[in-house]
Amino acid sequence: MNWKVIALIPALALATTLPAYSLTKKAPNPTTNTHITPQKTQPITTAKKTPVVQKPNVKRNSTNVASRSTVLTVGSKGESVKTAQNLLKQQGFYTASVNGVFDKNTRAAVIKFQKSKKLRADGIIGNRTLAALK
């Protein structure tokens, strides 16, 4: 780009803002004797804050595999893992003992299950795998 054009860019930016500014200033009417005082303008804010909506606390039944937002991965423990292991065992994918610990045997069973249902075989029990298990 030519250096002269580059040098004109700030001047062009300033020139585009001046017409808008001149339209906001009102010139006093020479035929009247009233004095117009300039009004103070407040800065324009474009970002609006969205209100935070809190979800009500809902008590969930502990016999479910997992709540909709829970993801079970290697290292997870508890009743939800036991229930998932039981469901996998009923369908013939899990052969080890049901112990409530998401270990490598559970992960292997989940991968086999996911492949059989044509899900992404990542070994993680997420929402889709959970829905297919039930």
N, C-alpha and C positions, 0 to 999 in steps of 0.2 A: 504494500500500500504506500502511496505517496506520503511523505512527511507532512505536506501541507494539509492533506485531508485529515490526517491524524490530529494535527494541531487544531483543526476546526471542530472536532467532536465536542469538547466541553462548551464551546460557544453555541453550537447548535442545541445542545441539551438545555442550556440556559435560555436560549431564544424560544424554545418550545414551552417553557414554563411561564415566561413573562406574559403572554397574552391571557392566560388563565388568571394570573394575578391582577392584571389591569382590569379585567371584567368585574372583579370583586370590589374594587375601589370605586366609590361613587363620587363623581365630581360635584361640587356644590353648584346649585342652580344660580346663575348670576342675577336672575330677576327677583329672587327672594332674599330676605335678610336673615333667614334662619341659619344657624351654624350646625353643621353635621359633625358629630363626634365619631371618630373611628371606633368600631366595636372590637372588643378583644375576642379573638377566636381561640377555641380550644383545639389542641392537637387531635387529629383524627386517628382513632385506633381501629385497626382492621381485624385484629385477632379477637375472637370472642371466646370466652370461657364456657365450656360445656358443663352443665351441672353433673355431678357425680351421683349416679343412681346406685344405691346399695341394694343388694339382693337380700331377701329375707332368709334367715337361717332355717334350713329345712333339715330335720333329722332324718337320716337315711337308715334303712334296714341293714344290719350288718351281714345278713345272709346273702345279699347280692354279690355278684362277682366283683364288681367295682362300680363306683359312681361314674357318671358320664365324663367327668373331667379327670379321672384317675387313669394313669398309664402304669402298667406293670412291666418292669424290666428286671434284668438280672440283679439280684440283691434285694428285691422287694420281699417283704415278709408279711404274714398276717392271714386273716380269714379270707380275704379276697383272693389270695394266691391259692389257698386250700380249695376254695370253690372252683377256681379255674382248673386246678389240677384234677379235681373230681370230674368236671365236665370233659376234659381232655381224655381222662381214663375211660369214661363211659363210651366215648366215641372211638376208643382203641388207639389213640395217639400217644398216650402217656402210660409207661409200664412200671415206673419206679414207685416208691411208696409216697403217699400224700403226706407231706410234712409242713406245708405252708411257707416254704422257702423257694423263691424263684431262682433255681440254679441252672447249670448247663443242661441237665436232663429235661427240665421244664422248657427251656429255650428251644431245644431240639424238637420237642413235641409240638411247640407252638409253630415252629417253622414248617414242620410236616403238615400241620393243620392248615396253615395259611396257603401252602402250595396246593393242597387239595381243594380249597375254596377259591383259588385263583386270586388271592389277595397278595399284597406286597409281602414277601417272606423276609421280614426283618427280625423276627423273634421277639417282638414287643406286642403286648396285648394293649391295643389302643381301642378307640371307639368302634372301628369297623370289625376288628377281630372279635371284640366283645359281643357285638351284635350277631356275628355269625356263630359264635359259641352257644348262644342261648337258644 
